[in-house]
Amino acid sequence: MIIGFTGTRQDMSNEQKRKVKELCEQMNLEESHHGGCHGADETFHNICVQLKEELPIVIHPGDDNQAGQNWRGEDVTILDVKSYLARNKDIVNESDIMIATPKGDEEMRSGTWSTIRYAKKINKPIYIVFPDGKIER
């Protein structure tokens, strides 16, 4: 299964980290996609590598993030930089299922929530993991 991820630059809460790891362990993880930002993307990347060192990980960098960062893992692909909205849609479109870790309730001017709304619009299965660990599907 190809898992896409979206989360905030403020990183995940400890409960979100625990729940995301549990979700990844339960799924037949074959490949993962994320945006390559510091914070939650970085944590998700490290969870994936911890679970499966040879896992193919595809990074979709946005306009001003660290596309050149040294990402660990045996099979990491860094795509060309795109605008945040375009790359977020790519992550959703190229994944079988999404995991999202927003910093709180829905916000209109949030890249994470914009990605969640897009996934719902196209009926992509998505797990929204809130800071308290509650999961909405």
KENUZA-518209 format. One record per residue (C-alpha): residue number from 1; residue in one letter; x, y, z. Coordinates in steps of 0.5 Angstrom, whole numbers, always signed. Example, Ala and Ser with C-alpha at 12.3 -4.5 7.8 and 13.67 -1.06 7.14 Angstrom:
% KENUZA-518209
@k=1&r=a&u=+25&v=-9&w=+16
@k=2&r=s&u=+27&v=-2&w=+14
% end
This chain:
% KENUZA-518209
@k=1&r=m&u=+0&v=+0&w=+0
@k=2&r=i&u=+2&v=+7&w=-2
@k=3&r=i&u=+1&v=+12&w=+4
@k=4&r=g&u=+1&v=+19&w=+3
@k=5&r=f&u=+2&v=+24&w=+9
@k=6&r=t&u=+1&v=+31&w=+11
@k=7&r=g&u=+2&v=+35&w=+17
@k=8&r=t&u=+5&v=+41&w=+20
@k=9&r=r&u=+11&v=+44&w=+21
@k=10&r=q&u=+10&v=+45&w=+29
@k=11&r=d&u=+11&v=+37&w=+29
@k=12&r=m&u=+7&v=+32&w=+32
@k=13&r=s&u=+5&v=+31&w=+39
@k=14&r=n&u=+7&v=+25&w=+42
@k=15&r=e&u=+0&v=+22&w=+42
@k=16&r=q&u=+0&v=+23&w=+34
@k=17&r=k&u=+7&v=+20&w=+34
@k=18&r=r&u=+5&v=+14&w=+37
@k=19&r=k&u=-2&v=+13&w=+33
@k=20&r=v&u=+2&v=+14&w=+26
@k=21&r=k&u=+7&v=+9&w=+28
@k=22&r=e&u=+1&v=+4&w=+30
@k=23&r=l&u=-3&v=+6&w=+23
@k=24&r=c&u=+4&v=+5&w=+19
@k=25&r=e&u=+5&v=-2&w=+23
@k=26&r=q&u=-2&v=-4&w=+21
@k=27&r=m&u=-2&v=-3&w=+14
@k=28&r=n&u=+2&v=-7&w=+8
@k=29&r=l&u=+7&v=-1&w=+8
@k=30&r=e&u=+10&v=-1&w=+1
@k=31&r=e&u=+12&v=+6&w=-1
@k=32&r=s&u=+11&v=+13&w=+3
@k=33&r=h&u=+10&v=+20&w=+0
@k=34&r=h&u=+11&v=+27&w=+4
@k=35&r=g&u=+12&v=+34&w=+3
@k=36&r=g&u=+20&v=+34&w=+6
@k=37&r=c&u=+18&v=+40&w=+11
@k=38&r=h&u=+21&v=+40&w=+18
@k=39&r=g&u=+17&v=+38&w=+23
@k=40&r=a&u=+11&v=+33&w=+22
@k=41&r=d&u=+14&v=+31&w=+15
@k=42&r=e&u=+21&v=+29&w=+18
@k=43&r=t&u=+18&v=+25&w=+24
@k=44&r=f&u=+14&v=+21&w=+19
@k=45&r=h&u=+20&v=+20&w=+15
@k=46&r=n&u=+24&v=+17&w=+21
@k=47&r=i&u=+18&v=+13&w=+23
@k=48&r=c&u=+18&v=+10&w=+16
@k=49&r=v&u=+25&v=+8&w=+16
@k=50&r=q&u=+25&v=+6&w=+23
@k=51&r=l&u=+19&v=+1&w=+21
@k=52&r=k&u=+23&v=-1&w=+14
@k=53&r=e&u=+30&v=+1&w=+12
@k=54&r=e&u=+29&v=-1&w=+5
@k=55&r=l&u=+22&v=+3&w=+4
@k=56&r=p&u=+22&v=+7&w=-2
@k=57&r=i&u=+20&v=+14&w=+0
@k=58&r=v&u=+18&v=+20&w=-5
@k=59&r=i&u=+19&v=+27&w=-3
@k=60&r=h&u=+15&v=+32&w=-6
@k=61&r=p&u=+18&v=+39&w=-4
@k=62&r=g&u=+15&v=+45&w=-4
@k=63&r=d&u=+17&v=+52&w=-6
@k=64&r=d&u=+21&v=+54&w=+0
@k=65&r=n&u=+23&v=+48&w=+4
@k=66&r=q&u=+29&v=+44&w=+5
@k=67&r=a&u=+29&v=+40&w=-2
@k=68&r=g&u=+37&v=+39&w=-1
@k=69&r=q&u=+36&v=+36&w=+6
@k=70&r=n&u=+40&v=+29&w=+7
@k=71&r=w&u=+34&v=+25&w=+8
@k=72&r=r&u=+36&v=+18&w=+11
@k=73&r=g&u=+34&v=+11&w=+8
@k=74&r=e&u=+36&v=+7&w=+3
@k=75&r=d&u=+31&v=+8&w=-3
@k=76&r=v&u=+29&v=+16&w=-2
@k=77&r=t&u=+27&v=+20&w=-9
@k=78&r=i&u=+26&v=+27&w=-8
@k=79&r=l&u=+22&v=+30&w=-14
@k=80&r=d&u=+22&v=+37&w=-17
@k=81&r=v&u=+20&v=+43&w=-13
@k=82&r=k&u=+13&v=+45&w=-14
@k=83&r=s&u=+8&v=+50&w=-11
@k=84&r=y&u=+5&v=+47&w=-4
@k=85&r=l&u=-2&v=+47&w=-7
@k=86&r=a&u=+0&v=+43&w=-13
@k=87&r=r&u=+5&v=+38&w=-9
@k=88&r=n&u=+0&v=+37&w=-4
@k=89&r=k&u=-5&v=+34&w=-9
@k=90&r=d&u=+1&v=+30&w=-12
@k=91&r=i&u=+2&v=+27&w=-5
@k=92&r=v&u=-6&v=+25&w=-5
@k=93&r=n&u=-6&v=+23&w=-12
@k=94&r=e&u=+0&v=+18&w=-12
@k=95&r=s&u=-2&v=+15&w=-5
@k=96&r=d&u=-7&v=+9&w=-4
@k=97&r=i&u=-9&v=+12&w=+3
@k=98&r=m&u=-7&v=+19&w=+7
@k=99&r=i&u=-5&v=+20&w=+14
@k=100&r=a&u=-6&v=+27&w=+17
@k=101&r=t&u=-3&v=+30&w=+23
@k=102&r=p&u=-6&v=+37&w=+24
@k=103&r=k&u=-5&v=+42&w=+30
@k=104&r=g&u=-12&v=+42&w=+32
@k=105&r=d&u=-19&v=+43&w=+29
@k=106&r=e&u=-20&v=+45&w=+22
@k=107&r=e&u=-17&v=+52&w=+19
@k=108&r=m&u=-19&v=+55&w=+12
@k=109&r=r&u=-11&v=+58&w=+11
@k=110&r=s&u=-8&v=+51&w=+13
@k=111&r=g&u=-4&v=+47&w=+8
@k=112&r=t&u=-5&v=+41&w=+12
@k=113&r=w&u=-13&v=+42&w=+12
@k=114&r=s&u=-13&v=+44&w=+5
@k=115&r=t&u=-10&v=+37&w=+3
@k=116&r=i&u=-15&v=+34&w=+8
@k=117&r=r&u=-21&v=+37&w=+4
@k=118&r=y&u=-18&v=+35&w=-2
@k=119&r=a&u=-17&v=+28&w=+0
@k=120&r=k&u=-24&v=+28&w=+2
@k=121&r=k&u=-27&v=+31&w=-4
@k=122&r=i&u=-24&v=+26&w=-9
@k=123&r=n&u=-26&v=+20&w=-4
@k=124&r=k&u=-19&v=+18&w=-2
@k=125&r=p&u=-19&v=+14&w=+5
@k=126&r=i&u=-16&v=+18&w=+10
@k=127&r=y&u=-14&v=+18&w=+17
@k=128&r=i&u=-14&v=+24&w=+21
@k=129&r=v&u=-10&v=+24&w=+27
@k=130&r=f&u=-11&v=+30&w=+32
@k=131&r=p&u=-6&v=+32&w=+38
@k=132&r=d&u=-10&v=+28&w=+43
@k=133&r=g&u=-9&v=+22&w=+39
@k=134&r=k&u=-16&v=+21&w=+37
@k=135&r=i&u=-17&v=+19&w=+30
@k=136&r=e&u=-22&v=+21&w=+25
@k=137&r=r&u=-23&v=+17&w=+19
% end
